[in-house]
């Protein structure tokens, strides 16, 4: 800017109030624009950080969904395996108990008894004897409590399913120590495929 132009500019600033306000306004606007540019830069950075976080969140969500699906698949496999084991041991129990009774001279068809209020997976009856029991891969004394509850329901709701002599039986692959102790006290027959764990009075 030449000296003359500067001189005229300064004169206008001193003498022309309207010009002075106009210049002040321009200077203020420039500062505002600078600040806006700075804020815009910060907003751009924030937007970039937000996008990064969104990408990471989406990735974590995808990983979680994959893991969740894998866990579900494993749980489904375990449930199917347990269900198969349960069905297998129930069928095995009915066949072996029926065979053991036959060796003792007692012919009873062992089957499953399903009623509205109770389900018993080992049941058989003749004129004066009925076999009532449970089959489990692993059994503790709790299974005896469950069996007794089921027999109580039969006495109340279905007395015709019971006979004068009731033989309680538990079939299991693994009998825990407390099961044997309780079974001996209550005269309950505990057995597995290879042997009798307890031998109650049957006749």
MDTraj code that builds the backbone (N, CA, C; nanometers):
import mdtraj as md
import numpy as np

residues = "UNK UNK UNK UNK UNK UNK UNK UNK UNK UNK UNK UNK UNK UNK UNK UNK UNK UNK UNK UNK UNK UNK UNK UNK UNK UNK UNK UNK UNK UNK UNK UNK UNK UNK UNK UNK UNK UNK UNK UNK UNK UNK UNK UNK UNK UNK UNK UNK UNK UNK UNK UNK UNK UNK UNK UNK UNK UNK UNK UNK UNK UNK UNK UNK UNK UNK UNK UNK UNK UNK UNK UNK UNK UNK UNK UNK UNK UNK UNK UNK UNK UNK UNK UNK UNK UNK UNK UNK UNK UNK UNK UNK UNK UNK UNK UNK UNK UNK UNK UNK UNK UNK UNK UNK UNK UNK UNK UNK UNK UNK UNK UNK UNK UNK UNK UNK UNK UNK UNK UNK UNK UNK UNK UNK UNK UNK UNK UNK UNK UNK UNK UNK UNK UNK UNK UNK UNK UNK UNK UNK UNK UNK UNK UNK UNK UNK UNK UNK UNK UNK UNK UNK UNK UNK UNK UNK UNK UNK UNK UNK UNK UNK UNK UNK UNK UNK UNK UNK UNK UNK UNK UNK UNK UNK UNK UNK UNK UNK UNK UNK UNK UNK UNK UNK UNK UNK UNK UNK UNK UNK UNK UNK UNK UNK UNK UNK UNK UNK UNK UNK UNK UNK UNK".split()
xyz = np.array([
    [0.0851, -0.1175, 0.0000],
    [0.0000, 0.0000, 0.0000],
    [0.0909, 0.1255, 0.0000],
    [0.0627, 0.2257, -0.0909],
    [0.1451, 0.3470, -0.0999],
    [0.1195, 0.4380, 0.0201],
    [0.2132, 0.5325, 0.0439],
    [0.1997, 0.6242, 0.1565],
    [0.0746, 0.7105, 0.1427],
    [0.0499, 0.7525, 0.0179],
    [-0.0655, 0.8372, -0.0077],
    [-0.1946, 0.7656, 0.0266],
    [-0.1999, 0.6394, -0.0157],
    [-0.3204, 0.5590, 0.0105],
    [-0.3375, 0.5356, 0.1596],
    [-0.2247, 0.5102, 0.2276],
    [-0.2300, 0.4909, 0.3721],
    [-0.2787, 0.6172, 0.4411],
    [-0.2249, 0.7339, 0.3947],
    [-0.2620, 0.8630, 0.4531],
    [-0.4112, 0.8878, 0.4379],
    [-0.4631, 0.8610, 0.3175],
    [-0.6061, 0.8793, 0.2918],
    [-0.6896, 0.7837, 0.3773],
    [-0.6391, 0.6638, 0.3923],
    [-0.7109, 0.5615, 0.4700],
    [-0.7198, 0.6026, 0.6175],
    [-0.6064, 0.6565, 0.6706],
    [-0.6032, 0.6988, 0.8091],
    [-0.6929, 0.8198, 0.8299],
    [-0.6936, 0.9085, 0.7303],
    [-0.7777, 1.0267, 0.7380],
    [-0.9246, 0.9882, 0.7441],
    [-0.9607, 0.8929, 0.6583],
    [-1.1000, 0.8459, 0.6587],
    [-1.1366, 0.7827, 0.7933],
    [-1.0417, 0.7118, 0.8510],
    [-1.0679, 0.6497, 0.9814],
    [-1.0913, 0.7558, 1.0887],
    [-1.0129, 0.8698, 1.0794],
    [-1.0262, 0.9738, 1.1799],
    [-1.1527, 1.0565, 1.1592],
    [-1.1832, 1.0851, 1.0332],
    [-1.2877, 1.1826, 1.0036],
    [-1.4230, 1.1213, 0.9657],
    [-1.4230, 0.9997, 0.9149],
    [-1.5482, 0.9397, 0.8653],
    [-1.5922, 0.8274, 0.9612],
    [-1.6906, 0.8635, 1.0420],
    [-1.7379, 0.7666, 1.1436],
    [-1.7969, 0.6415, 1.0782],
    [-1.8717, 0.6619, 0.9708],
    [-1.9357, 0.5493, 0.9027],
    [-1.8305, 0.4550, 0.8441],
    [-1.7262, 0.5162, 0.7861],
    [-1.6174, 0.4358, 0.7305],
    [-1.5464, 0.3566, 0.8408],
    [-1.5284, 0.4289, 0.9537],
    [-1.4604, 0.3648, 1.0669],
    [-1.5382, 0.2408, 1.1139],
    [-1.6698, 0.2528, 1.1250],
    [-1.7524, 0.1384, 1.1670],
    [-1.7481, 0.0233, 1.0647],
    [-1.7443, 0.0667, 0.9368],
    [-1.7400, -0.0357, 0.8308],
    [-1.6126, -0.1185, 0.8399],
    [-1.4988, -0.0471, 0.8623],
    [-1.3700, -0.1167, 0.8748],
    [-1.3685, -0.2060, 0.9983],
    [-1.4201, -0.1494, 1.1089],
    [-1.4263, -0.2283, 1.2332],
    [-1.5099, -0.3542, 1.2135],
    [-1.6181, -0.3372, 1.1392],
    [-1.7051, -0.4530, 1.1120],
    [-1.6340, -0.5592, 1.0301],
    [-1.5573, -0.5101, 0.9308],
    [-1.4832, -0.6050, 0.8471],
    [-1.3781, -0.6801, 0.9269],
    [-1.3093, -0.6028, 1.0157],
    [-1.2070, -0.6664, 1.1007],
    [-1.2718, -0.7709, 1.1916],
    [-1.3859, -0.7346, 1.2518],
    [-1.4573, -0.8292, 1.3397],
    [-1.5050, -0.9516, 1.2639],
    [-1.5540, -0.9282, 1.1420],
    [-1.6011, -1.0396, 1.0603],
    [-1.4875, -1.1339, 1.0271],
    [-1.3713, -1.0765, 1.0020],
    [-1.2547, -1.1586, 0.9709],
    [-1.2179, -1.2474, 1.0895],
    [-1.2246, -1.1888, 1.2117],
    [-1.1949, -1.2663, 1.3313],
    [-1.2971, -1.3788, 1.3504],
    [-1.4224, -1.3413, 1.3245],
    [-1.5286, -1.4424, 1.3356],
    [-1.5053, -1.5560, 1.2368],
    [-1.4694, -1.5175, 1.1132],
    [-1.4446, -1.6183, 1.0108],
    [-1.3270, -1.7085, 1.0489],
    [-1.2236, -1.6455, 1.1094],
    [-1.1082, -1.7252, 1.1545],
    [-1.1504, -1.8271, 1.2599],
    [-1.2335, -1.7755, 1.3540],
    [-1.2801, -1.8648, 1.4606],
    [-1.3676, -1.9776, 1.4043],
    [-1.4512, -1.9385, 1.3087],
    [-1.5370, -2.0401, 1.2466],
    [-1.4536, -2.1460, 1.1747],
    [-1.3469, -2.0984, 1.1071],
    [-1.2577, -2.1937, 1.0395],
    [-1.1946, -2.2899, 1.1396],
    [-1.1549, -2.2328, 1.2559],
    [-1.0935, -2.3158, 1.3598],
    [-1.1932, -2.4180, 1.4130],
    [-1.3161, -2.3691, 1.4397],
    [-1.4204, -2.4600, 1.4884],
    [-1.4534, -2.5677, 1.3849],
    [-1.4511, -2.5267, 1.2590],
    [-1.4809, -2.6228, 1.1528],
    [-1.3749, -2.7332, 1.1485],
    [-1.2495, -2.6922, 1.1697],
    [-1.1409, -2.7910, 1.1735],
    [-1.1617, -2.8892, 1.2889],
    [-1.2025, -2.8324, 1.4054],
    [-1.2273, -2.9175, 1.5214],
    [-1.3450, -3.0123, 1.4957],
    [-1.4490, -2.9584, 1.4297],
    [-1.5650, -3.0413, 1.3968],
    [-1.5274, -3.1548, 1.3015],
    [-1.4406, -3.1230, 1.2060],
    [-1.3940, -3.2254, 1.1115],
    [-1.3184, -3.3355, 1.1854],
    [-1.2316, -3.2915, 1.2812],
    [-1.1570, -3.3898, 1.3602],
    [-1.2513, -3.4755, 1.4429],
    [-1.3502, -3.4080, 1.5048],
    [-1.4482, -3.4821, 1.5860],
    [-1.5271, -3.5801, 1.5001],
    [-1.5621, -3.5364, 1.3802],
    [-1.6366, -3.6232, 1.2890],
    [-1.5534, -3.7451, 1.2499],
    [-1.4246, -3.7202, 1.2270],
    [-1.3347, -3.8315, 1.1929],
    [-1.3223, -3.9295, 1.3088],
    [-1.3082, -3.8746, 1.4328],
    [-1.2992, -3.9600, 1.5515],
    [-1.4288, -4.0391, 1.5716],
    [-1.5419, -3.9709, 1.5480],
    [-1.6728, -4.0374, 1.5609],
    [-1.6858, -4.1513, 1.4607],
    [-1.6399, -4.1262, 1.3382],
    [-1.6453, -4.2307, 1.2353],
    [-1.5579, -4.3501, 1.2724],
    [-1.4390, -4.3194, 1.3301],
    [-1.3506, -4.4279, 1.3743],
    [-1.4163, -4.5105, 1.4838],
    [-1.4779, -4.4389, 1.5800],
    [-1.5470, -4.5079, 1.6893],
    [-1.6625, -4.5928, 1.6371],
    [-1.7342, -4.5378, 1.5377],
    [-1.8464, -4.6120, 1.4788],
    [-1.7974, -4.7392, 1.4104],
    [-1.6864, -4.7275, 1.3393],
    [-1.6291, -4.8445, 1.2710],
    [-1.5850, -4.9493, 1.3732],
    [-1.5176, -4.9024, 1.4812],
    [-1.4723, -4.9952, 1.5851],
    [-1.5905, -5.0604, 1.6561],
    [-1.6959, -4.9802, 1.6817],
    [-1.8162, -5.0330, 1.7466],
    [-1.8825, -5.1391, 1.6597],
    [-1.8928, -5.1111, 1.5312],
    [-1.9526, -5.2080, 1.4385],
    [-1.8714, -5.3374, 1.4331],
    [-1.7384, -5.3209, 1.4373],
    [-1.6510, -5.4385, 1.4350],
    [-1.6702, -5.5214, 1.5617],
    [-1.6760, -5.4514, 1.6777],
    [-1.6986, -5.5208, 1.8049],
    [-1.8334, -5.5910, 1.8054],
    [-1.9350, -5.5243, 1.7489],
    [-2.0686, -5.5846, 1.7427],
    [-2.0669, -5.7104, 1.6563],
    [-1.9952, -5.7024, 1.5441],
    [-1.9841, -5.8198, 1.4564],
    [-1.9124, -5.9344, 1.5276],
    [-1.8025, -5.9004, 1.5982],
    [-1.7288, -6.0034, 1.6731],
    [-1.8154, -6.0663, 1.7813],
    [-1.8918, -5.9795, 1.8518],
    [-1.9806, -6.0290, 1.9577],
    [-2.0870, -6.1215, 1.8996],
    [-2.1459, -6.0806, 1.7884],
    [-2.2496, -6.1636, 1.7252],
    [-2.1941, -6.2992, 1.6816],
    [-2.0711, -6.2970, 1.6284],
    [-2.0083, -6.4220, 1.5870],
    [-1.9844, -6.5126, 1.7083],
    [-1.9315, -6.4514, 1.8153],
    [-1.9045, -6.5287, 1.9378],
    [-2.0341, -6.5839, 1.9966],
    [-2.1366, -6.5005, 1.9967],
    [-2.2666, -6.5414, 2.0514],
    [-2.3251, -6.6587, 1.9724],
    [-2.3122, -6.6518, 1.8408],
    [-2.3616, -6.7611, 1.7565],
    [-2.2850, -6.8909, 1.7834],
    [-2.1530, -6.8776, 1.8005],
    [-2.0706, -6.9960, 1.8297],
    [-2.1091, -7.0579, 1.9640],
    [-2.1333, -6.9714, 2.0649],
    [-2.1748, -7.0210, 2.1967],
    [-2.3090, -7.0916, 2.1865],
    [-2.4018, -7.0324, 2.1117],
    [-2.5338, -7.0942, 2.0924],
    [-2.5225, -7.2306, 2.0258],
    [-2.4358, -7.2382, 1.9245],
    [-2.4163, -7.3656, 1.8551],
    [-2.3622, -7.4718, 1.9502],
    [-2.2645, -7.4321, 2.0338],
    [-2.2066, -7.5263, 2.1295],
    [-2.3095, -7.5706, 2.2318],
    [-2.3894, -7.4746, 2.2812],
    [-2.4930, -7.5089, 2.3790],
    [-2.5956, -7.6035, 2.3194],
    [-2.6323, -7.5786, 2.1931],
    [-2.7274, -7.6667, 2.1257],
    [-2.6715, -7.8081, 2.1119],
    [-2.5416, -7.8164, 2.0810],
    [-2.4779, -7.9479, 2.0699],
    [-2.4777, -8.0198, 2.2039],
    [-2.4451, -7.9435, 2.3102],
    [-2.4433, -8.0028, 2.4454],
    [-2.5823, -8.0506, 2.4838],
    [-2.6844, -7.9678, 2.4564],
    [-2.8224, -8.0052, 2.4900],
    [-2.8656, -8.1312, 2.4150],
    [-2.8291, -8.1373, 2.2866],
    [-2.8644, -8.2551, 2.2077],
    [-2.7937, -8.3795, 2.2601],
    [-2.6655, -8.3620, 2.2988],
    [-2.5890, -8.4748, 2.3529],
    [-2.6500, -8.5238, 2.4830],
    [-2.6839, -8.4280, 2.5724],
    [-2.7452, -8.4649, 2.7006],
    [-2.8807, -8.5317, 2.6796],
    [-2.9567, -8.4782, 2.5857],
    [-3.0882, -8.5377, 2.5562],
    [-3.0728, -8.6808, 2.5053],
    [-2.9739, -8.7008, 2.4182],
    [-2.9495, -8.8356, 2.3648],
    [-2.9042, -8.9303, 2.4758],
    [-2.8149, -8.8807, 2.5633],
    [-2.7682, -8.9636, 2.6742],
    [-2.8831, -9.0024, 2.7662],
    [-2.9718, -8.9045, 2.7920],
    [-3.0870, -8.9304, 2.8785],
    [-3.1786, -9.0352, 2.8183],
    [-3.2082, -9.0189, 2.6895],
    [-3.2947, -9.1160, 2.6214],
    [-3.2294, -9.2534, 2.6168],
    [-3.0987, -9.2559, 2.5897],
    [-3.0263, -9.3831, 2.5825],
    [-3.0281, -9.4555, 2.7160],
    [-3.0033, -9.3815, 2.8248],
    [-2.9963, -9.4477, 2.9554],
    [-3.1347, -9.4922, 3.0019],
    [-3.2383, -9.4195, 2.9634],
    [-3.3746, -9.4611, 2.9997],
    [-3.4109, -9.5920, 2.9301],
    [-3.3795, -9.6003, 2.8010],
    [-3.4068, -9.7241, 2.7267],
    [-3.3239, -9.8401, 2.7822],
    [-3.1973, -9.8115, 2.8119],
    [-3.1079, -9.9124, 2.8694],
    [-3.1621, -9.9596, 3.0040],
    [-3.2056, -9.8642, 3.0871],
    [-3.2576, -9.8961, 3.2202],
    [-3.3780, -9.9884, 3.2114],
    [-3.4720, -9.9569, 3.1233],
    [-3.5933, -10.0396, 3.1121],
    [-3.5605, -10.1824, 3.0696],
    [-3.4674, -10.1949, 2.9745],
    [-3.4307, -10.3281, 2.9250],
    [-3.3599, -10.4097, 3.0331],
    [-3.2652, -10.3472, 3.1032],
    [-3.1862, -10.4212, 3.2038],
    [-3.2709, -10.4558, 3.3258],
    [-3.3523, -10.3618, 3.3722],
    [-3.4385, -10.3901, 3.4881],
    [-3.5359, -10.5036, 3.4564],
    [-3.5916, -10.4978, 3.3368],
    [-3.6835, -10.6046, 3.2957],
    [-3.6122, -10.7400, 3.2955],
    [-3.4883, -10.7411, 3.2461],
    [-3.4093, -10.8650, 3.2410],
    [-3.3740, -10.9141, 3.3817],
    [-3.3323, -10.8231, 3.4704],
    [-3.2954, -10.8615, 3.6070],
    [-3.4161, -10.9177, 3.6829],
    [-3.5303, -10.8573, 3.6620],
    [-3.6522, -10.9058, 3.7278],
    [-3.6895, -11.0448, 3.6770],
    [-3.6704, -11.0639, 3.5474],
    [-3.6997, -11.1947, 3.4880],
    [-3.6115, -11.3024, 3.5497],
    [-3.4837, -11.2679, 3.5752],
    [-3.3926, -11.3619, 3.6406],
    [-3.4404, -11.3982, 3.7816],
    [-3.5143, -11.3055, 3.8434],
    [-3.5681, -11.3296, 3.9770],
    [-3.7057, -11.3957, 3.9729],
    [-3.7500, -11.4257, 3.8527],
    [-3.8795, -11.4914, 3.8370],
    [-3.9962, -11.3957, 3.8324],
    [-3.9680, -11.2674, 3.8105],
    [-4.0757, -11.1673, 3.8033],
    [-4.0843, -11.1147, 3.6595],
    [-4.1953, -11.1441, 3.5951],
    [-4.2139, -11.0986, 3.4570],
    [-4.2997, -10.9718, 3.4556],
    [-4.2333, -10.8607, 3.4269],
    [-4.3017, -10.7303, 3.4204],
    [-4.2494, -10.6534, 3.3003],
    [-4.3385, -10.5985, 3.2232],
    [-4.3002, -10.5134, 3.1106],
    [-4.2698, -10.3737, 3.1648],
    [-4.1453, -10.3301, 3.1497],
    [-4.1041, -10.1982, 3.1992],
    [-4.1186, -10.0963, 3.0865],
    [-4.1848, -9.9872, 3.1184],
    [-4.2090, -9.8835, 3.0175],
    [-4.2041, -9.7451, 3.0835],
    [-4.2415, -9.6467, 3.0085],
    [-4.2497, -9.5097, 3.0589],
    [-4.3956, -9.4795, 3.0926],
    [-4.4160, -9.4086, 3.2027],
    [-4.5518, -9.3708, 3.2429],
    [-4.5627, -9.2188, 3.2397],
    [-4.6460, -9.1691, 3.1487],
    [-4.6638, -9.0248, 3.1346],
    [-4.8090, -8.9891, 3.1669],
    [-4.8254, -8.9099, 3.2706],
    [-4.9572, -8.8649, 3.3143],
    [-4.9570, -8.7126, 3.3201],
    [-5.0751, -8.6486, 3.3231],
    [-5.0784, -8.5007, 3.3236],
    [-4.9964, -8.4357, 3.4342],
    [-4.9959, -8.4948, 3.5529],
    [-4.9261, -8.4326, 3.6658],
    [-4.7880, -8.4898, 3.6940],
    [-4.7552, -8.6014, 3.6323],
    [-4.6280, -8.6655, 3.6656],
    [-4.5780, -8.7506, 3.5493],
    [-4.4449, -8.7604, 3.5387],
    [-4.3827, -8.8432, 3.4350],
    [-4.2783, -8.9332, 3.5008],
    [-4.2941, -9.0630, 3.4804],
    [-4.2039, -9.1614, 3.5408],
    [-4.1409, -9.2419, 3.4282],
    [-4.0064, -9.2459, 3.4241],
    [-3.9426, -9.3128, 3.3104],
    [-3.9166, -9.4615, 3.3325],
    [-3.9418, -9.5123, 3.4539],
    [-3.9340, -9.6574, 3.4781],
    [-4.0613, -9.7001, 3.5521],
    [-4.1456, -9.7761, 3.4830],
    [-4.2718, -9.8189, 3.5454],
    [-4.3149, -9.9540, 3.4881],
    [-4.3615, -10.0366, 3.5782],
    [-4.4159, -10.1652, 3.5363],
    [-4.5056, -10.2185, 3.6470],
    [-4.6048, -10.2989, 3.6122],
    [-4.6979, -10.3478, 3.7143],
    [-4.7546, -10.4853, 3.6790],
    [-4.7763, -10.5647, 3.7837],
    [-4.8505, -10.6904, 3.7729],
    [-4.9716, -10.6753, 3.8650],
    [-5.0331, -10.7867, 3.9019],
    [-5.1521, -10.7793, 3.9871],
    [-5.1207, -10.7239, 4.1258],
    [-5.0045, -10.7615, 4.1813],
    [-4.9747, -10.7201, 4.3183],
    [-4.8418, -10.6473, 4.3355],
    [-4.7652, -10.6278, 4.2281],
    [-4.6358, -10.5591, 4.2364],
    [-4.6270, -10.4491, 4.1314],
    [-4.5702, -10.3370, 4.1699],
    [-4.5391, -10.2344, 4.0686],
    [-4.3965, -10.1860, 4.0903],
    [-4.3280, -10.1621, 3.9791],
    [-4.1912, -10.1097, 3.9781],
    [-4.1998, -9.9627, 3.9411],
    [-4.1433, -9.8775, 4.0251],
    [-4.1442, -9.7333, 3.9975],
    [-4.0021, -9.6808, 4.0179],
    [-3.9486, -9.6133, 3.9171],
    [-3.8117, -9.5675, 3.9315],
    [-3.7715, -9.4554, 3.8385],
    [-3.6474, -9.4173, 3.8529],
    [-3.5879, -9.3104, 3.7738],
    [-3.4553, -9.3571, 3.7154],
    [-3.4210, -9.3045, 3.5997],
    [-3.2922, -9.3340, 3.5353],
    [-3.2162, -9.2032, 3.5167],
    [-3.0870, -9.2055, 3.5525],
    [-3.0044, -9.0858, 3.5388],
    [-2.8592, -9.1260, 3.5175],
    [-2.7892, -9.0516, 3.4331],
    [-2.6476, -9.0806, 3.4072],
    [-2.5672, -9.0689, 3.5361],
    [-2.5954, -8.9636, 3.6127],
    [-2.5258, -8.9389, 3.7403],
    [-2.6322, -8.9124, 3.8452],
    [-2.6298, -8.9861, 3.9555],
    [-2.7375, -8.9742, 4.0529],
    [-2.6860, -8.9546, 4.1948],
    [-2.7502, -8.8611, 4.2658],
    [-2.7233, -8.8399, 4.4078],
    [-2.8505, -8.8739, 4.4853],
    [-2.8494, -8.8506, 4.6156],
    [-2.9665, -8.8820, 4.6979],
    [-3.0880, -8.7974, 4.6600],
    [-3.0660, -8.6858, 4.5913],
    [-3.1772, -8.5998, 4.5494],
    [-3.2750, -8.6736, 4.4592],
    [-3.2251, -8.7681, 4.3809],
    [-3.3131, -8.8401, 4.2885],
    [-3.4139, -8.9254, 4.3650],
    [-3.3765, -8.9690, 4.4847],
    [-3.4700, -9.0453, 4.5681],
    [-3.5828, -8.9547, 4.6157],
    [-3.5497, -8.8336, 4.6535],
    [-3.6522, -8.7367, 4.6938],
    [-3.7494, -8.7103, 4.5797],
    [-3.6959, -8.6967, 4.4583],
    [-3.7805, -8.6742, 4.3406],
    [-3.8724, -8.7930, 4.3164],
    [-3.8164, -8.9129, 4.3318],
    [-3.8956, -9.0342, 4.3122],
    [-4.0079, -9.0436, 4.4154],
    [-3.9772, -9.0142, 4.5417],
    [-4.0782, -9.0197, 4.6473],
    [-4.1916, -8.9197, 4.6226],
    [-4.1561, -8.8021, 4.5706],
    [-4.2585, -8.7021, 4.5378],
    [-4.3518, -8.7531, 4.4287],
    [-4.2942, -8.8190, 4.3296],
    [-4.3752, -8.8728, 4.2201],
    [-4.4682, -8.9829, 4.2701],
    [-4.4187, -9.0647, 4.3594],
    [-4.5029, -9.1713, 4.4159],
    [-4.6168, -9.1110, 4.4980],
    [-4.5889, -9.0033, 4.5702],
    [-4.6936, -8.9336, 4.6470],
    [-4.8022, -8.8810, 4.5547],
    [-4.7620, -8.8274, 4.4391],
    [-4.8605, -8.7792, 4.3411],
    [-4.9458, -8.8945, 4.2904],
    [-4.8817, -9.0080, 4.2626],
    [-4.9572, -9.1251, 4.2170],
    [-5.0582, -9.1695, 4.3224],
    [-5.0177, -9.1681, 4.4489],
    [-5.1087, -9.2095, 4.5568],
    [-5.2311, -9.1183, 4.5654],
    [-5.2088, -8.9883, 4.5426],
    [-5.3187, -8.8922, 4.5527],
    [-5.4056, -8.8875, 4.4272],
    [-5.3391, -8.8865, 4.3114],
    [-5.4109, -8.8642, 4.1854],
    [-5.4436, -8.9928, 4.1081],
    [-5.3531, -9.0920, 4.1158],
    [-5.3700, -9.2139, 4.0345],
    [-5.3424, -9.3391, 4.1184],
    [-5.4203, -9.3610, 4.2216],
    [-5.3961, -9.4788, 4.3075],
    [-5.4086, -9.6112, 4.2334],
    [-5.4839, -9.6121, 4.1236],
    [-5.5005, -9.7351, 4.0458],
    [-5.3712, -9.7791, 3.9768],
    [-5.2730, -9.6882, 3.9683],
    [-5.1438, -9.7225, 3.9077],
    [-5.0500, -9.7921, 4.0069],
    [-5.0881, -9.7908, 4.1345],
    [-5.0064, -9.8526, 4.2379],
    [-5.0603, -9.9911, 4.2751],
    [-4.9728, -10.0723, 4.3285],
    [-5.0080, -10.2080, 4.3718],
    [-4.9710, -10.2233, 4.5196],
    [-5.0186, -10.3308, 4.5843],
    [-4.9884, -10.3494, 4.7275],
    [-4.8390, -10.3443, 4.7582],
    [-4.7557, -10.3999, 4.6681],
    [-4.6109, -10.3985, 4.6894],
    [-4.5468, -10.3057, 4.5857],
    [-4.4743, -10.2043, 4.6358],
    [-4.4065, -10.1081, 4.5479],
    [-4.2561, -10.1303, 4.5578],
    [-4.1928, -10.1531, 4.4437],
    [-4.0472, -10.1666, 4.4383],
    [-3.9908, -10.0380, 4.3775],
    [-3.9156, -9.9650, 4.4573],
    [-3.8528, -9.8417, 4.4094],
    [-3.7158, -9.8766, 4.3507],
    [-3.6865, -9.8169, 4.2359],
    [-3.5609, -9.8499, 4.1694],
    [-3.4973, -9.7248, 4.1083],
    [-3.3653, -9.7163, 4.1185],
    [-3.2869, -9.6095, 4.0544],
    [-3.1817, -9.6757, 3.9666],
    [-3.1825, -9.6400, 3.8389],
    [-3.0811, -9.6906, 3.7456],
    [-2.9874, -9.5753, 3.7113],
    [-2.8559, -9.5984, 3.7290],
    [-2.7601, -9.4916, 3.7033],
    [-2.6253, -9.5483, 3.6607],
    [-2.5532, -9.4713, 3.5820],
    [-2.4168, -9.5095, 3.5435],
    [-2.3177, -9.4724, 3.6523],
    [-2.3477, -9.3636, 3.7255],
    [-2.2588, -9.3190, 3.8323],
    [-2.3417, -9.2881, 3.9562],
    [-2.3291, -9.3723, 4.0568],
    [-2.4008, -9.3529, 4.1831],
    [-2.3100, -9.2845, 4.2838],
    [-2.3482, -9.1672, 4.3294],
    [-2.2697, -9.0961, 4.4295],
    [-2.2896, -9.1619, 4.5664],
    [-2.1900, -9.1513, 4.6555],
    [-2.1949, -9.2206, 4.7844],
    [-2.3223, -9.1951, 4.8649],
    [-2.3705, -9.0704, 4.8667],
    [-2.4899, -9.0399, 4.9465],
    [-2.6152, -9.1080, 4.8918],
    [-2.6135, -9.1448, 4.7627],
    [-2.7275, -9.2174, 4.7039],
    [-2.7367, -9.3577, 4.7630],
    [-2.6258, -9.4266, 4.7684],
    [-2.6245, -9.5636, 4.8196],
    [-2.6689, -9.5684, 4.9655],
    [-2.6193, -9.4751, 5.0445],
    [-2.6526, -9.4711, 5.1870],
    [-2.8024, -9.4505, 5.2089],
    [-2.8602, -9.3542, 5.1382],
    [-3.0035, -9.3249, 5.1518],
    [-3.0882, -9.4395, 5.0967],
    [-3.0425, -9.4993, 4.9854],
    [-3.1173, -9.6096, 4.9236],
    [-3.1243, -9.7305, 5.0169],
    [-3.0168, -9.7593, 5.0847],
    [-3.0148, -9.8735, 5.1772],
    [-3.1114, -9.8513, 5.2933],
    [-3.1205, -9.7276, 5.3397],
    [-3.2128, -9.6965, 5.4499],
    [-3.3587, -9.7108, 5.4066],
    [-3.3878, -9.6758, 5.2803],
    [-3.5263, -9.6775, 5.2326],
    [-3.5594, -9.8019, 5.1503],
    [-3.4662, -9.8979, 5.1490],
    [-3.4879, -10.0233, 5.0757],
    [-3.5186, -9.9976, 4.9271],
    [-3.4310, -9.9182, 4.8650],
    [-3.4466, -9.8849, 4.7224],
    [-3.3404, -9.9599, 4.6428],
    [-3.3828, -10.0154, 4.5341],
    [-3.2943, -10.0931, 4.4474],
    [-3.2151, -9.9976, 4.3587],
    [-3.0827, -9.9967, 4.3731],
    [-2.9948, -9.9160, 4.2880],
    [-2.9113, -10.0109, 4.2028],
    [-2.9122, -9.9886, 4.0730],
    [-2.8346, -10.0752, 3.9858],
    [-2.7821, -9.9997, 3.8650],
    [-2.6832, -10.0630, 3.8005],
    [-2.6334, -10.0145, 3.6722],
    [-2.6199, -10.1347, 3.5801],
    [-2.5647, -10.1136, 3.4619],
    [-2.5633, -10.2205, 3.3615],
    [-2.4877, -10.3442, 3.4082],
    [-2.3811, -10.3240, 3.4850],
    [-2.2940, -10.4361, 3.5198],
    [-2.3230, -10.5005, 3.6544],
    [-2.3940, -10.4284, 3.7432],
    [-2.4136, -10.4835, 3.8774],
    [-2.5247, -10.4136, 3.9537],
    [-2.5650, -10.4778, 4.0648],
    [-2.6544, -10.4148, 4.1612],
    [-2.5699, -10.3371, 4.2616],
    [-2.6037, -10.2125, 4.2836],
    [-2.5319, -10.1321, 4.3825],
    [-2.5917, -10.1549, 4.5217],
    [-2.7223, -10.1688, 4.5257],
    [-2.7913, -10.2119, 4.6484],
    [-2.8844, -10.3264, 4.6092],
    [-2.9108, -10.4142, 4.7041],
    [-3.0008, -10.5266, 4.6772],
    [-3.1098, -10.5306, 4.7813],
    [-3.2190, -10.4590, 4.7563],
    [-3.3291, -10.4566, 4.8535],
    [-3.4119, -10.5851, 4.8494],
    [-3.4968, -10.6007, 4.9473],
    [-3.5872, -10.7165, 4.9499],
    [-3.6959, -10.6955, 4.8463],
    [-3.6968, -10.7808, 4.7458],
    [-3.7951, -10.7691, 4.6371],
    [-3.9119, -10.8645, 4.6606],
    [-3.8854, -10.9826, 4.7132],
    [-3.9924, -11.0790, 4.7362],
    [-4.0022, -11.1115, 4.8854],
])
top = md.Topology()
chain = top.add_chain()
for i, resn in enumerate(residues, 1):
    res = top.add_residue(resn, chain, resSeq=i)
    for name in ("N", "CA", "C"):
        top.add_atom(name, md.element.get_by_symbol(name[0]), res)
traj = md.Trajectory(xyz[None], top)
